[in-house]
Amino acid sequence: MPVDLIIVVAALVVAWLVFSWLIQVVKASMKTAITVAVIVLILQLFLGIGPQDLWEQIMRLPQTLYQLIAS
């Protein structure tokens, strides 16, 4: 009986740790998604830069950085 109790307690601790980790990951992901959405909204409202323009620039970023370093 005591071994079963130890296994149950260990399982509860592991389950709690995994659940806590999952909550932290979800919170961080949501915070990042909200931040990105706010930046895109500000760019669109105040500067007229749409999400497509931003995405195109992100895709060209490695080439732009290479050109800056090479010159």
C-alpha positions, 0 to 999 in steps of 0.5 A, a space after each residue: 500500500 505505501 508504494 501505491 501511495 508514493 506513486 500516486 503522489 509522484 504522479 500528481 506532482 508530475 501532472 502539476 508540473 506539466 500543467 504549470 509549464 503548459 499554462 506558462 507556455 500558453 501565457 507567453 504565446 498569447 502575450 506574444 500574439 497580442 504584441 504582434 497584433 498591436 504592432 501590426 495595427 499601429 503600423 496599419 493605422 498610423 503609417 498605412 503599412 499593411 500586414 502583407 507589406 510587413 510580411 514581404 519585408 520580413 521575408 527579405 530580411 536575410 537578404 537585406 542583412 547580408 547586403 548590409 554586412 557585405 558592403 
